[in-house]
Amino acid sequence: MWKQSNLYEIIEKFMLTVAAITMVMVIPLLTFDHFVPVSSGTQAIYCVIIVGIGVVVAIFIAKRRADNVRRHNQSIPDRVEVIQVKTTRAVKRKDFDDFGVAFYIDVTHEGKQKTLFLWGQYLDELEYRRRFPNSEFEIVRVAHSEEFITFKPLGRRFKAERVLPAFDKQTLETGAYPVNGQLIDMPIDAILQ
């Protein structure tokens, strides 16, 4: 994922680019000077010219980088979705073989009661830090995918109303289980039955 660089990172990248370009251009002159010595005054003039060329090329590269980041950032809204969730009910499913715990979250979607399924090791850490299940959270993910970019608890932690056993081995082998971030078209009470 591309990110907005801070000023320090921009300056660092620029200076490293100038240094790299300068080194590439100075090496042939140093090799030439080894076989045919050149006066110090001439060397100083060449070095000033080479550093100037390095700065100009680095500016060009920095502009190209900035244009690429700007183009990429303009296309992001088409490729990510932000999901705001508010809930008061959650059911936990125990971890099977270190895949991470899972939660069924009671949600209302387009006026209907549905269940959001969340599963992964990121929930283990949030639960350990006593931040999940949470009354409000935000998911940023690649559009229509189970790949989360960020997951932020925003509300208050509450206790899961029930703990279900882990998926059995047969369920995992057949793939008859929901995926992380899937919206199940049934209320949470139907899952508990």
N, C-alpha and C positions, 0 to 999 in steps of 0.2 A: 504494500500500500504506500503510495506517495504521501509525503507529509510536508507541511509548510516548514521550511528551514528557518531557524533563528539567525540573527545577524552574525553571531560568532561562527556558525557553520558555513554561512555564505562566504565570509572573509577567509576562513580556513580553506575551503575548496578552491577559492580564487587564487590564494597564495601558493597552494600546492600545485595548481595548474601552471602558474607562472614559473615556479621552480622547475617543474618537469620539462616544460618547453625550453627553458634556458639551458638546462643540462643537456638536452638532446642536441641543441644547436652549438653548444660550446665544445662538446667532445670532439667533433671533427677539427675544430680550430686548434685545440690543444694537441691533437695528433699531428697536425701540420706543423705547429710550433716546435714540436719535438724534433722533427727532421730538418726544418728550415726555421731557425730562430727569427722571431719577429720582435721589434722593439716594444718596450713597455707602453709607450704612448699610443702606438698602433693597437696594441692589445686592449687598452682602456677604451679607445674609440669603438672597437668591435664589440666589446662587452656592453657598452651603453646602448649600441644599436640592437644587439641581441636581446637585452632586457626589455627594450622598447617594443620589439617585435613580440616577445613573450607576453607582455601586458596586453597588447592589441589582440593577439590570438586568444588569450584567456578571457578578455571581455566578450569576444565573439562566442566562445564556448559557453560562458555564463548566460548570455542572452538566449542561446539555443536551449540550454537547460531550463531556464525560466519559462520559455515558450512551451516546452514539452510538459512541464508541471502544470502550467495554466490550462493547456488543452486537456490534459488528463483530469484535472480537477473539475473542468466543465462537464466532462462526461460521467462523473461519479453519480449524480442524482439518478441517472438512468440505470445504474447498476447496483445500487444499494437501497435498502429499505430500513426505515427507522420504525420500530414497533414500541409503542407505549402500552404498558400493561398495568392495570390496577386490579387487585384481587383481595379476597379475605379468606380464601380456602386453598389448601394445598394438601396433596397426599404424596408421601415419599415412597419410593421403591428402592430397596436395598441394592447395594453394589454387587455385581457379579464379576468376579475375576478381574478386578481393578479397571473396569470401564468407567467407573464413577457412578455416583448415585443418580437417581432420576426423580423428577417431580411431575406430578399431574397438577396443573394450575387451573382453577376455575376462572373462566373469562366469559365476557359477553362480546360477541362479534356479530355485527349487523343485526342487533336486536335478539339474537339467539344465544342460549347458553351452550358453550362449547368448552373443550378442554385443551389447554396448551401443554404439550409434552416437552420437557427439558431434560437432557441427559448428558452428562459429561463430567470430567474431573474438575472443571472450573467450578462446578457446584460444590464439590467436596471442600475446596478452599473457602468458598463463601460461607458454607455451613460451619466450617471450623472456626471462622472469624465471627460467627454469630451474625451474619448479614443476610442469610437466606433460610427459609422462605421469607419473602418480603412483600409488603402490601403494595409496593409500586416499584417497577423497574423498567429499564429501557434496553432494547436490543437493537443493535445496528448490525446488519448482516448483508452479505451478498444476496441480491434479489433472488427470491424463490430458491434458496439454498439452506442447508443446515450449517453452513460456515458462518460463524459469528465473527464480526470484527471487534465489537465491544459489547459488554454486558454490564450494566450499571444498576445496582440496587439504589433506589431513591427514597423509599419509604421506611416503614418500621418493620422489624423482624417479627414474625409470629411463629407459633409452633404448628407443625404439620398435624392435621387431625388424625392421621392414621399412617402406619408404616406397613407396606406390602412386602412380601418376600421378593428376592431377586428373581429376574427371569430365569427359567430353568434352561438347561443346556439344549434341550430339543427346540425350544422357542428361538434361542439364539441361532441354532444351526439352520432352521427353516426361514429365518428372517421375518417371522410373523410378529413384529413389534414396531412401534412407531419410531421415527427418527427425531433427532434433536431439533426442536423448533417447529415440529409438526402441529397443526391445529386439527384436533380430532373432532369430528362432527357428532359429538354426543356430550351430554352434561357429565360432570364429574361423578354424580351419584350413580349413573349407569355403569361407570367403570368400576365402582366399588362393589357392585353386585356380583 
